[in-house]
Amino acid sequence: MSPKEFTESLGATVRARRGSLSLSQSDLADLAGVSERFVRFVEQGKTTVQLEPLLAVLGTLGLELAVQSAGKAYSQP
C-alpha cells in the first residue's frame, strides 16, 4: 500500500467514525486538542500529518494505529 493509499484510507475511517459519533470537525479538534485544519488534513488524506496529533485524534475517536509485519521481512544471512 502506498503512503497516499494509506492516508486516504485512514482519512475515510476517521471521517466515518467522527460522523458516527455526530461530531463536527470543530468538535473533534477541540476534544483532541488539535486545530480544525489538522482534522481536515487527516480526513483529506494528507500524507505529511504529524504523528502525535494524529494519535490524539485517533484516541479521541476510540481508534488506534497498529503496526504489523508485511509478511516479507528483511533478515541477514
C-alpha positions in Angstrom: 0.0 0.0 0.0 1.4 3.4 -0.9 1.5 6.2 1.6 -1.2 8.1 -0.3 -3.5 5.0 -0.3 -2.8 4.5 3.4 -3.6 8.1 4.4 -6.7 8.2 2.2 -8.0 5.0 3.9 -7.1 6.4 7.3 -8.9 9.7 6.5 -12.0 7.8 5.4 -12.0 5.8 8.6 -11.6 9.0 10.7 -14.4 10.8 8.8 -16.7 7.8 9.2 -16.0 7.4 12.9 -16.4 11.1 13.5 -19.8 11.0 11.7 -21.0 8.0 13.6 -20.3 9.9 16.8 -22.1 13.0 15.5 -19.1 15.2 15.9 -18.2 18.2 13.7 -14.6 18.7 12.6 -14.5 21.6 15.1 -15.9 19.4 17.9 -13.2 16.7 17.3 -10.5 19.3 17.1 -11.5 20.8 20.4 -11.7 17.4 22.1 -8.4 16.2 20.7 -6.5 19.4 21.3 -5.6 20.0 17.7 -6.7 22.5 15.1 -9.7 22.1 12.9 -7.3 22.5 10.0 -5.4 19.4 11.2 -8.6 17.3 11.4 -9.4 18.4 7.8 -5.9 17.4 6.6 -6.3 14.0 8.2 -9.7 13.4 6.6 -8.4 14.6 3.2 -5.6 12.0 3.4 -2.7 14.4 3.5 0.5 12.3 3.7 2.5 14.7 5.9 0.4 14.9 9.1 2.4 14.7 12.3 2.1 11.5 14.4 1.5 12.9 17.9 -1.6 15.0 16.9 -2.8 12.1 14.7 -2.7 9.8 17.7 -4.6 12.4 19.7 -7.3 12.4 17.1 -7.5 8.7 16.9 -7.6 8.3 20.6 -10.4 10.8 20.9 -12.4 8.7 18.4 -11.6 5.5 20.2 -9.4 4.3 17.4 -5.7 3.2 17.5 -2.9 2.8 15.0 -1.3 -0.6 14.8 1.8 -1.8 13.0 2.1 -5.4 11.8 4.5 -7.4 9.7 4.0 -7.1 6.0 4.9 -10.8 5.6 8.2 -10.2 3.9 10.8 -9.1 6.4 14.4 -8.4 5.9 16.8 -10.9 7.5 20.5 -11.1 7.5 22.0 -14.4 6.2 
